[in-house]
Structures are given as C-alpha cells and as structure tokens.
Amino acid sequence: MSVLEADLAIAMREARTGCPKAYRRLLDLLSQHLKGHIRRILTRMGGSGAADLEDILQETLISIHNRLHTYDSAYPVTVWVNAIARYKVIDSFRASGYRFKQINLDDLGDVLADPVEHQPGAARDVERLLSSLPVNLRRPIEDVKLRGLTIAESAARTGMSESAVKIGIHRGMKRLAASLGVGSQMQGAA
C-alpha cells in the first residue's frame, strides 16, 4: 500500500465519523491526488487547460462528498475516487459536444496497461477483466500487450502458432472492448 493510499484510508475513515478537521484533510489529499489524475486523463483525451481541470476537480469533489457514504473500505480509496473522476471528465467532454474518437483495438492494450503504473487498484481491475477471457485469448494479451513480448516469443511460450497468438489478441481485445462497452460507444461516435 502506498503512503498516499494509507493516508487517504485514514483520512476517509476519520472524515466519515463527522470530524471537520479530518474531512478538510481528506479534501486536501484528494485534491492533490486528483489534480494529477485528471490532468493525465485530459492530456490523453486532448483536453484543454487549467480551467477544465479545476472545474472537473470541483465536480469530482462534490460527487465524492455526495457519495461518501457509499465508499467500501475493503477497496483502495484511489480506485474509488479515480473512477468518479474519470466519469466527471467524460461528462465534461460530452457537455462540451466533444466527439469521442474511435480507438483501434490494438491500442486498447495501451489504454488498459497504462493506468496500472499510476493506480494501485488498476492492476487488480485489469486482472479481473482478463480473467473473464478463455486462456487462449487471455495469455497472448498478457504476453504481448502487458509484458511486451513479441508474437513469436508468446507463441513459443504458450505453444500456440504465431497466427493463433495474433488471432487470440484480436479476439480477446474485441471481447474486452465489448465487455467495457467501448465497441458500441465508439461505433456511434464515428
């Protein structure tokens, strides 16, 4: 558990008891963390500057305040607040008339893999998503998209042909996109 996650967990627990000082500390920690998180999302989506960031941060903090009672302490605070922030960024883009671009299935691996280094619970979420796939689809994605192996290395490792690895990646990514609702949303935006 990171220092930030530990601090957030303590502040969250204390803030939920009604202590104003603990609530202020929680808001300060969340603001600091969420600014970076929202900035990364905005950058990846081609968003604009500081005004958007501040507006989205405020909307996120309001949403967290309104949903504080729904937080389950069995899960990391950052996973919960990052999800709320992600939805607020999307809401902001939609309100501005932004049209989401179509994501290439090959790029979905990058989208899934990137947050793992920044979000403590994201690795677990990716693992949970991948576990829903059959082994012949999951293994090639794990090898090539997450571990950075070549198609040939994955084929040798799994005992599959290179063609089967490529097909497994394509079908697995397609299935993941469908389970996340990415495929249908992207079709409508094109």
C-alpha positions, 0 to 999 in steps of 0.5 A, a space after each residue: 500500500 502506498 503512503 498516499 493510499 494509507 493516508 487517504 484510508 485514514 483520512 476517509 475513515 476519520 472524515 466519515 465519523 463527522 470530524 471537520 478537521 479530518 474531512 478538510 484533510 481528506 479534501 486536501 489529499 484528494 485534491 492533490 491526488 486528483 489534480 494529477 489524475 485528471 490532468 493525465 486523463 485530459 492530456 490523453 483525451 486532448 483536453 484543454 487547460 487549467 480551467 477544465 481541470 479545476 472545474 472537473 476537480 470541483 465536480 469530482 469533489 462534490 460527487 465524492 462528498 455526495 457519495 461518501 457514504 457509499 465508499 467500501 473500505 475493503 477497496 483502495 480509496 484511489 480506485 474509488 475516487 479515480 473512477 468518479 473522476 474519470 466519469 466527471 471528465 467524460 461528462 465534461 467532454 460530452 457537455 462540451 459536444 466533444 466527439 469521442 474518437 474511435 480507438 483501434 483495438 490494438 491500442 486498447 492494450 495501451 489504454 488498459 496497461 497504462 493506468 496500472 503504473 499510476 493506480 494501485 487498484 488498476 492492476 487488480 481491475 485489469 486482472 479481473 477483466 482478463 480473467 473473464 477471457 478463455 486462456 487462449 485469448 487471455 495469455 497472448 494479451 498478457 504476453 504481448 500487450 502487458 509484458 511486451 513480448 513479441 508474437 513469436 516469443 508468446 507463441 513459443 511460450 504458450 505453444 500456440 502458432 504465431 497466427 493463433 497468438 495474433 488471432 487470440 489478441 484480436 479476439 480477446 481485445 474485441 471481447 474486452 472492448 465489448 465487455 467495457 462497452 467501448 465497441 458500441 460507444 465508439 461505433 456511434 461516435 464515428 
